[in-house]
């Protein structure tokens, strides 16, 4: 192998490693909001969506959906994973739904969800796209495989700090604690 080929192979390996690290789940917060609400459109249905953060990387989402022949309500619990920081993330989850169809009457079922969302820079808006397969009970369909897009307005945002807390005064607290420790007795002359 020539020197040029070894440099190319090393560069390719470095690019692959950098790409894998960029796509790995971030330890930072997986989203930049606590509560967001908006509109959902897809799969022949439209409706409202509300997400509420209940744990550091977990949200509870409620959907109220309508189509020409049915109304339904869904509750989902979703786990968020950061991609390239807190503005872009993907999520997985599951839940259940109840509804009423004009022809079949009442129905219910279980839902799974996988999606990706992006917090638009400098705006209190979250855009998302998802795939939400369902298993139906007491319905003409035994399963559905809809996709949808959502636009949510951030009602309560997550408090974040500039550059991960570099300039938020955390170092000052440490230096004050060190001064207090030095001023406690135990010195040579008890001062």
PyMOL commands that set and color helices and strands:
alter all, ss='L'
color gray80, all
select helices_A, chain A and resi 3-23+162-165+170-183
alter helices_A, ss='H'
color red, helices_A
select strands_A, chain A and resi 33-42+45-55+58-66+70-83+88-101+105-119+125-137+143-157
alter strands_A, ss='S'
color yellow, strands_A
deselect
rebuild
show_as cartoon
